[in-house]
Amino acid sequence: MAAEAQRSEAVRAVETEIAEQRQAAMAELDAARAVALGQLKGDVAQLAVSAASKVVQADLDVAGNQATIDEYVNQAGGNR
């Protein structure tokens, strides 16, 4: 009987240790997930700003090109 009690106590101790390790691992995963999501949000924001910048630059180029075309047309029309 004493051996059975020791065995049961050892099993409980191992189960407790496993549960504690599992809980610690889950906490570590949650922390890593939070860090990864924070980095991902930063990356997405940076990509959005970069894309917006390219759109604005493209709009400026179109406006600049249109101004050049308008100027040329006006000059060509004045030469007739």
Biopython code that builds the backbone (N, CA, C, O; Angstrom):
import numpy as np
from Bio.PDB.StructureBuilder import StructureBuilder

atoms = [
    (1, "MET", "N", (0.807, -1.195, 0.000)),
    (1, "MET", "CA", (0.000, 0.000, 0.000)),
    (1, "MET", "C", (0.848, 1.255, 0.000)),
    (1, "MET", "O", (0.521, 2.223, -0.686)),
    (2, "ALA", "N", (1.929, 1.253, 0.758)),
    (2, "ALA", "CA", (2.792, 2.432, 0.812)),
    (2, "ALA", "C", (3.394, 2.705, -0.561)),
    (2, "ALA", "O", (3.536, 3.862, -0.956)),
    (3, "ALA", "N", (3.744, 1.661, -1.283)),
    (3, "ALA", "CA", (4.318, 1.825, -2.617)),
    (3, "ALA", "C", (3.277, 2.426, -3.564)),
    (3, "ALA", "O", (3.599, 3.275, -4.395)),
    (4, "GLU", "N", (2.034, 1.978, -3.429)),
    (4, "GLU", "CA", (0.956, 2.513, -4.263)),
    (4, "GLU", "C", (0.721, 3.983, -3.956)),
    (4, "GLU", "O", (0.469, 4.764, -4.874)),
    (5, "ALA", "N", (0.794, 4.374, -2.712)),
    (5, "ALA", "CA", (0.619, 5.771, -2.314)),
    (5, "ALA", "C", (1.752, 6.622, -2.878)),
    (5, "ALA", "O", (1.525, 7.732, -3.359)),
    (6, "GLN", "N", (2.977, 6.092, -2.815)),
    (6, "GLN", "CA", (4.123, 6.823, -3.365)),
    (6, "GLN", "C", (3.980, 6.985, -4.881)),
    (6, "GLN", "O", (4.275, 8.035, -5.453)),
    (7, "ARG", "N", (3.518, 5.911, -5.496)),
    (7, "ARG", "CA", (3.328, 5.958, -6.943)),
    (7, "ARG", "C", (2.269, 7.006, -7.301)),
    (7, "ARG", "O", (2.468, 7.804, -8.217)),
    (8, "SER", "N", (1.165, 7.003, -6.592)),
    (8, "SER", "CA", (0.097, 7.973, -6.840)),
    (8, "SER", "C", (0.592, 9.396, -6.625)),
    (8, "SER", "O", (0.270, 10.298, -7.399)),
    (9, "GLU", "N", (1.376, 9.590, -5.571)),
    (9, "GLU", "CA", (1.934, 10.922, -5.288)),
    (9, "GLU", "C", (2.886, 11.348, -6.403)),
    (9, "GLU", "O", (2.881, 12.509, -6.813)),
    (10, "ALA", "N", (3.699, 10.420, -6.893)),
    (10, "ALA", "CA", (4.633, 10.725, -7.974)),
    (10, "ALA", "C", (3.871, 11.080, -9.253)),
    (10, "ALA", "O", (4.251, 12.007, -9.968)),
    (11, "VAL", "N", (2.806, 10.349, -9.536)),
    (11, "VAL", "CA", (1.992, 10.626, -10.719)),
    (11, "VAL", "C", (1.365, 12.009, -10.601)),
    (11, "VAL", "O", (1.370, 12.771, -11.568)),
    (12, "ARG", "N", (0.820, 12.346, -9.423)),
    (12, "ARG", "CA", (0.227, 13.672, -9.211)),
    (12, "ARG", "C", (1.268, 14.777, -9.384)),
    (12, "ARG", "O", (0.987, 15.823, -9.970)),
    (13, "ALA", "N", (2.470, 14.531, -8.869)),
    (13, "ALA", "CA", (3.532, 15.530, -8.988)),
    (13, "ALA", "C", (3.900, 15.753, -10.453)),
    (13, "ALA", "O", (4.089, 16.891, -10.884)),
    (14, "VAL", "N", (3.998, 14.674, -11.210)),
    (14, "VAL", "CA", (4.325, 14.782, -12.635)),
    (14, "VAL", "C", (3.191, 15.487, -13.384)),
    (14, "VAL", "O", (3.446, 16.344, -14.231)),
    (15, "GLU", "N", (1.954, 15.131, -13.077)),
    (15, "GLU", "CA", (0.818, 15.779, -13.728)),
    (15, "GLU", "C", (0.780, 17.271, -13.416)),
    (15, "GLU", "O", (0.475, 18.085, -14.288)),
    (16, "THR", "N", (1.089, 17.627, -12.172)),
    (16, "THR", "CA", (1.132, 19.034, -11.779)),
    (16, "THR", "C", (2.231, 19.762, -12.541)),
    (16, "THR", "O", (2.020, 20.873, -13.028)),
    (17, "GLU", "N", (3.390, 19.147, -12.645)),
    (17, "GLU", "CA", (4.513, 19.751, -13.376)),
    (17, "GLU", "C", (4.156, 19.940, -14.850)),
    (17, "GLU", "O", (4.454, 20.978, -15.440)),
    (18, "ILE", "N", (3.521, 18.937, -15.431)),
    (18, "ILE", "CA", (3.114, 19.038, -16.837)),
    (18, "ILE", "C", (2.116, 20.172, -17.022)),
    (18, "ILE", "O", (2.224, 20.942, -17.976)),
    (19, "ALA", "N", (1.152, 20.281, -16.126)),
    (19, "ALA", "CA", (0.155, 21.350, -16.217)),
    (19, "ALA", "C", (0.813, 22.718, -16.091)),
    (19, "ALA", "O", (0.448, 23.645, -16.814)),
    (20, "GLU", "N", (1.773, 22.858, -15.189)),
    (20, "GLU", "CA", (2.475, 24.133, -15.019)),
    (20, "GLU", "C", (3.284, 24.480, -16.262)),
    (20, "GLU", "O", (3.297, 25.629, -16.703)),
    (21, "GLN", "N", (3.956, 23.479, -16.824)),
    (21, "GLN", "CA", (4.741, 23.720, -18.036)),
    (21, "GLN", "C", (3.836, 24.078, -19.213)),
    (21, "GLN", "O", (4.169, 24.945, -20.020)),
    (22, "ARG", "N", (2.699, 23.408, -19.302)),
    (22, "ARG", "CA", (1.745, 23.710, -20.369)),
    (22, "ARG", "C", (1.233, 25.144, -20.227)),
    (22, "ARG", "O", (1.132, 25.874, -21.213)),
    (23, "GLN", "N", (0.914, 25.536, -19.000)),
    (23, "GLN", "CA", (0.420, 26.891, -18.757)),
    (23, "GLN", "C", (1.493, 27.930, -19.094)),
    (23, "GLN", "O", (1.189, 28.970, -19.678)),
    (24, "ALA", "N", (2.743, 27.652, -18.727)),
    (24, "ALA", "CA", (3.838, 28.571, -19.042)),
    (24, "ALA", "C", (4.040, 28.668, -20.555)),
    (24, "ALA", "O", (4.282, 29.753, -21.085)),
    (25, "ALA", "N", (3.941, 27.539, -21.241)),
    (25, "ALA", "CA", (4.100, 27.538, -22.699)),
    (25, "ALA", "C", (2.977, 28.331, -23.366)),
    (25, "ALA", "O", (3.224, 29.070, -24.319)),
    (26, "MET", "N", (1.762, 28.184, -22.880)),
    (26, "MET", "CA", (0.639, 28.937, -23.439)),
    (26, "MET", "C", (0.819, 30.435, -23.214)),
    (26, "MET", "O", (0.524, 31.237, -24.100)),
    (27, "ALA", "N", (1.299, 30.812, -22.038)),
    (27, "ALA", "CA", (1.546, 32.229, -21.757)),
    (27, "ALA", "C", (2.627, 32.769, -22.685)),
    (27, "ALA", "O", (2.521, 33.890, -23.183)),
    (28, "GLU", "N", (3.661, 31.975, -22.917)),
    (28, "GLU", "CA", (4.740, 32.388, -23.821)),
    (28, "GLU", "C", (4.218, 32.535, -25.255)),
    (28, "GLU", "O", (4.577, 33.479, -25.959)),
    (29, "LEU", "N", (3.377, 31.601, -25.677)),
    (29, "LEU", "CA", (2.782, 31.695, -27.013)),
    (29, "LEU", "C", (1.893, 32.925, -27.141)),
    (29, "LEU", "O", (1.918, 33.605, -28.167)),
    (30, "ASP", "N", (1.113, 33.214, -26.115)),
    (30, "ASP", "CA", (0.262, 34.407, -26.141)),
    (30, "ASP", "C", (1.100, 35.675, -26.253)),
    (30, "ASP", "O", (0.754, 36.590, -27.000)),
    (31, "ALA", "N", (2.199, 35.726, -25.513)),
    (31, "ALA", "CA", (3.079, 36.897, -25.567)),
    (31, "ALA", "C", (3.712, 37.023, -26.955)),
    (31, "ALA", "O", (3.786, 38.121, -27.508)),
    (32, "ALA", "N", (4.165, 35.908, -27.510)),
    (32, "ALA", "CA", (4.772, 35.927, -28.845)),
    (32, "ALA", "C", (3.740, 36.337, -29.894)),
    (32, "ALA", "O", (4.058, 37.074, -30.827)),
    (33, "ARG", "N", (2.512, 35.859, -29.741)),
    (33, "ARG", "CA", (1.447, 36.224, -30.671)),
    (33, "ARG", "C", (1.175, 37.727, -30.607)),
    (33, "ARG", "O", (0.989, 38.372, -31.639)),
    (34, "ALA", "N", (1.152, 38.275, -29.404)),
    (34, "ALA", "CA", (0.911, 39.714, -29.245)),
    (34, "ALA", "C", (2.024, 40.523, -29.904)),
    (34, "ALA", "O", (1.755, 41.528, -30.564)),
    (35, "VAL", "N", (3.268, 40.091, -29.728)),
    (35, "VAL", "CA", (4.397, 40.787, -30.354)),
    (35, "VAL", "C", (4.289, 40.695, -31.875)),
    (35, "VAL", "O", (4.477, 41.688, -32.577)),
    (36, "ALA", "N", (3.986, 39.504, -32.377)),
    (36, "ALA", "CA", (3.876, 39.313, -33.826)),
    (36, "ALA", "C", (2.750, 40.165, -34.408)),
    (36, "ALA", "O", (2.913, 40.768, -35.468)),
    (37, "LEU", "N", (1.619, 40.217, -33.725)),
    (37, "LEU", "CA", (0.510, 41.042, -34.210)),
    (37, "LEU", "C", (0.874, 42.515, -34.201)),
    (37, "LEU", "O", (0.510, 43.254, -35.115)),
    (38, "GLY", "N", (1.591, 42.945, -33.171)),
    (38, "GLY", "CA", (2.037, 44.336, -33.118)),
    (38, "GLY", "C", (2.959, 44.668, -34.276)),
    (38, "GLY", "O", (2.832, 45.722, -34.901)),
    (39, "GLN", "N", (3.887, 43.767, -34.560)),
    (39, "GLN", "CA", (4.800, 43.978, -35.683)),
    (39, "GLN", "C", (4.041, 43.959, -37.007)),
    (39, "GLN", "O", (4.319, 44.757, -37.903)),
    (40, "LEU", "N", (3.089, 43.050, -37.122)),
    (40, "LEU", "CA", (2.303, 42.955, -38.347)),
    (40, "LEU", "C", (1.495, 44.227, -38.572)),
    (40, "LEU", "O", (1.416, 44.722, -39.697)),
    (41, "LYS", "N", (0.899, 44.756, -37.518)),
    (41, "LYS", "CA", (0.144, 46.007, -37.645)),
    (41, "LYS", "C", (1.063, 47.137, -38.100)),
    (41, "LYS", "O", (0.682, 47.957, -38.935)),
    (42, "GLY", "N", (2.270, 47.176, -37.549)),
    (42, "GLY", "CA", (3.240, 48.189, -37.967)),
    (42, "GLY", "C", (3.624, 48.023, -39.424)),
    (42, "GLY", "O", (3.729, 49.003, -40.161)),
    (43, "ASP", "N", (3.834, 46.777, -39.841)),
    (43, "ASP", "CA", (4.189, 46.507, -41.237)),
    (43, "ASP", "C", (3.052, 46.898, -42.179)),
    (43, "ASP", "O", (3.285, 47.486, -43.235)),
    (44, "VAL", "N", (1.830, 46.569, -41.790)),
    (44, "VAL", "CA", (0.675, 46.913, -42.622)),
    (44, "VAL", "C", (0.541, 48.428, -42.730)),
    (44, "VAL", "O", (0.276, 48.955, -43.810)),
    (45, "ALA", "N", (0.723, 49.122, -41.622)),
    (45, "ALA", "CA", (0.641, 50.585, -41.648)),
    (45, "ALA", "C", (1.719, 51.163, -42.555)),
    (45, "ALA", "O", (1.461, 52.089, -43.323)),
    (46, "GLN", "N", (2.921, 50.617, -42.467)),
    (46, "GLN", "CA", (4.016, 51.101, -43.304)),
    (46, "GLN", "C", (3.718, 50.846, -44.786)),
    (46, "GLN", "O", (3.976, 51.706, -45.628)),
    (47, "LEU", "N", (3.179, 49.673, -45.101)),
    (47, "LEU", "CA", (2.819, 49.376, -46.488)),
    (47, "LEU", "C", (1.714, 50.306, -46.983)),
    (47, "LEU", "O", (1.738, 50.746, -48.133)),
    (48, "ALA", "N", (0.756, 50.600, -46.124)),
    (48, "ALA", "CA", (-0.333, 51.499, -46.516)),
    (48, "ALA", "C", (0.197, 52.896, -46.811)),
    (48, "ALA", "O", (-0.210, 53.529, -47.785)),
    (49, "VAL", "N", (1.101, 53.370, -45.970)),
    (49, "VAL", "CA", (1.686, 54.697, -46.189)),
    (49, "VAL", "C", (2.505, 54.702, -47.475)),
    (49, "VAL", "O", (2.447, 55.656, -48.251)),
    (50, "SER", "N", (3.258, 53.647, -47.695)),
    (50, "SER", "CA", (4.065, 53.549, -48.911)),
    (50, "SER", "C", (3.174, 53.523, -50.152)),
    (50, "SER", "O", (3.463, 54.197, -51.141)),
    (51, "ALA", "N", (2.101, 52.753, -50.101)),
    (51, "ALA", "CA", (1.181, 52.686, -51.238)),
    (51, "ALA", "C", (0.523, 54.038, -51.474)),
    (51, "ALA", "O", (0.402, 54.481, -52.616)),
    (52, "ALA", "N", (0.102, 54.687, -50.411)),
    (52, "ALA", "CA", (-0.525, 56.009, -50.545)),
    (52, "ALA", "C", (0.457, 57.009, -51.134)),
    (52, "ALA", "O", (0.086, 57.845, -51.959)),
    (53, "SER", "N", (1.707, 56.920, -50.706)),
    (53, "SER", "CA", (2.735, 57.815, -51.228)),
    (53, "SER", "C", (2.919, 57.609, -52.728)),
    (53, "SER", "O", (3.057, 58.575, -53.480)),
    (54, "LYS", "N", (2.922, 56.351, -53.160)),
    (54, "LYS", "CA", (3.076, 56.066, -54.586)),
    (54, "LYS", "C", (1.875, 56.567, -55.376)),
    (54, "LYS", "O", (2.027, 57.074, -56.488)),
    (55, "VAL", "N", (0.682, 56.428, -54.806)),
    (55, "VAL", "CA", (-0.516, 56.927, -55.482)),
    (55, "VAL", "C", (-0.448, 58.440, -55.619)),
    (55, "VAL", "O", (-0.740, 58.985, -56.683)),
    (56, "VAL", "N", (-0.065, 59.114, -54.546)),
    (56, "VAL", "CA", (0.049, 60.573, -54.591)),
    (56, "VAL", "C", (1.105, 60.982, -55.604)),
    (56, "VAL", "O", (0.897, 61.915, -56.380)),
    (57, "GLN", "N", (2.240, 60.286, -55.601)),
    (57, "GLN", "CA", (3.307, 60.593, -56.562)),
    (57, "GLN", "C", (2.807, 60.390, -57.985)),
    (57, "GLN", "O", (3.088, 61.203, -58.866)),
    (58, "ALA", "N", (2.070, 59.311, -58.213)),
    (58, "ALA", "CA", (1.529, 59.060, -59.549)),
    (58, "ALA", "C", (0.549, 60.157, -59.933)),
    (58, "ALA", "O", (0.541, 60.613, -61.076)),
    (59, "ASP", "N", (-0.280, 60.584, -58.980)),
    (59, "ASP", "CA", (-1.215, 61.675, -59.260)),
    (59, "ASP", "C", (-0.463, 62.949, -59.610)),
    (59, "ASP", "O", (-0.860, 63.675, -60.521)),
    (60, "LEU", "N", (0.615, 63.222, -58.895)),
    (60, "LEU", "CA", (1.410, 64.415, -59.180)),
    (60, "LEU", "C", (2.037, 64.325, -60.564)),
    (60, "LEU", "O", (2.085, 65.319, -61.289)),
    (61, "ASP", "N", (2.515, 63.149, -60.932)),
    (61, "ASP", "CA", (3.099, 62.977, -62.258)),
    (61, "ASP", "C", (2.048, 63.183, -63.343)),
    (61, "ASP", "O", (2.324, 63.816, -64.362)),
    (62, "VAL", "N", (0.846, 62.655, -63.130)),
    (62, "VAL", "CA", (-0.231, 62.835, -64.100)),
    (62, "VAL", "C", (-0.567, 64.315, -64.210)),
    (62, "VAL", "O", (-0.748, 64.834, -65.312)),
    (63, "ALA", "N", (-0.652, 64.997, -63.067)),
    (63, "ALA", "CA", (-0.954, 66.428, -63.085)),
    (63, "ALA", "C", (0.161, 67.196, -63.785)),
    (63, "ALA", "O", (-0.110, 68.113, -64.560)),
    (64, "GLY", "N", (1.399, 66.832, -63.521)),
    (64, "GLY", "CA", (2.528, 67.483, -64.186)),
    (64, "GLY", "C", (2.513, 67.229, -65.676)),
    (64, "GLY", "O", (2.750, 68.139, -66.470)),
    (65, "ASN", "N", (2.236, 66.003, -66.055)),
    (65, "ASN", "CA", (2.156, 65.670, -67.478)),
    (65, "ASN", "C", (1.011, 66.418, -68.145)),
    (65, "ASN", "O", (1.158, 66.916, -69.260)),
    (66, "GLN", "N", (-0.114, 66.496, -67.473)),
    (66, "GLN", "CA", (-1.259, 67.211, -68.038)),
    (66, "GLN", "C", (-0.928, 68.687, -68.217)),
    (66, "GLN", "O", (-1.311, 69.293, -69.217)),
    (67, "ALA", "N", (-0.221, 69.264, -67.257)),
    (67, "ALA", "CA", (0.175, 70.673, -67.369)),
    (67, "ALA", "C", (1.100, 70.871, -68.561)),
    (67, "ALA", "O", (0.972, 71.855, -69.290)),
    (68, "THR", "N", (2.030, 69.945, -68.764)),
    (68, "THR", "CA", (2.939, 70.036, -69.909)),
    (68, "THR", "C", (2.165, 69.926, -71.216)),
    (68, "THR", "O", (2.427, 70.672, -72.160)),
    (69, "ILE", "N", (1.224, 69.008, -71.274)),
    (69, "ILE", "CA", (0.402, 68.841, -72.481)),
    (69, "ILE", "C", (-0.419, 70.097, -72.737)),
    (69, "ILE", "O", (-0.480, 70.589, -73.864)),
    (70, "ASP", "N", (-1.048, 70.613, -71.685)),
    (70, "ASP", "CA", (-1.857, 71.834, -71.832)),
    (70, "ASP", "C", (-1.003, 72.997, -72.321)),
    (70, "ASP", "O", (-1.423, 73.761, -73.189)),
    (71, "GLU", "N", (0.182, 73.127, -71.768)),
    (71, "GLU", "CA", (1.084, 74.211, -72.180)),
    (71, "GLU", "C", (1.455, 74.057, -73.649)),
    (71, "GLU", "O", (1.443, 75.028, -74.405)),
    (72, "TYR", "N", (1.782, 72.840, -74.045)),
    (72, "TYR", "CA", (2.137, 72.586, -75.440)),
    (72, "TYR", "C", (0.967, 72.905, -76.366)),
    (72, "TYR", "O", (1.142, 73.547, -77.402)),
    (73, "VAL", "N", (-0.230, 72.451, -75.987)),
    (73, "VAL", "CA", (-1.413, 72.703, -76.811)),
    (73, "VAL", "C", (-1.666, 74.194, -76.918)),
    (73, "VAL", "O", (-1.982, 74.689, -77.999)),
    (74, "ASN", "N", (-1.533, 74.911, -75.826)),
    (74, "ASN", "CA", (-1.744, 76.364, -75.849)),
    (74, "ASN", "C", (-0.724, 77.053, -76.755)),
    (74, "ASN", "O", (-1.069, 77.955, -77.519)),
    (75, "GLN", "N", (0.533, 76.620, -76.661)),
    (75, "GLN", "CA", (1.567, 77.218, -77.509)),
    (75, "GLN", "C", (1.333, 76.858, -78.968)),
    (75, "GLN", "O", (1.484, 77.703, -79.850)),
    (76, "ALA", "N", (0.970, 75.628, -79.222)),
    (76, "ALA", "CA", (0.725, 75.200, -80.599)),
    (76, "ALA", "C", (-0.479, 75.927, -81.173)),
    (76, "ALA", "O", (-0.489, 76.281, -82.352)),
    (77, "GLY", "N", (-1.484, 76.149, -80.356)),
    (77, "GLY", "CA", (-2.674, 76.868, -80.809)),
    (77, "GLY", "C", (-2.367, 78.322, -81.103)),
    (77, "GLY", "O", (-2.986, 78.913, -81.988)),
    (78, "GLY", "N", (-1.429, 78.909, -80.384)),
    (78, "GLY", "CA", (-1.049, 80.301, -80.603)),
    (78, "GLY", "C", (-0.224, 80.477, -81.854)),
    (78, "GLY", "O", (-0.168, 81.582, -82.393)),
    (79, "ASN", "N", (0.418, 79.429, -82.337)),
    (79, "ASN", "CA", (1.254, 79.504, -83.531)),
    (79, "ASN", "C", (0.437, 79.399, -84.802)),
    (79, "ASN", "O", (0.975, 79.632, -85.884)),
    (80, "ARG", "N", (-0.804, 79.068, -84.720)),
    (80, "ARG", "CA", (-1.631, 78.895, -85.923)),
    (80, "ARG", "C", (-2.115, 80.170, -86.425)),
    (80, "ARG", "O", (-2.825, 80.208, -87.430)),
]
sb = StructureBuilder()
sb.init_structure("model")
sb.init_model(0)
sb.init_chain("A")
sb.init_seg("    ")
for serial, (resi, resn, name, xyz) in enumerate(atoms, 1):
    if name == "N":
        sb.init_residue(resn, " ", resi, " ")
    sb.init_atom(name, np.array(xyz, "f"), 0.0, 1.0, " ", f" {name:<3s}", serial, name[0])
structure = sb.get_structure()
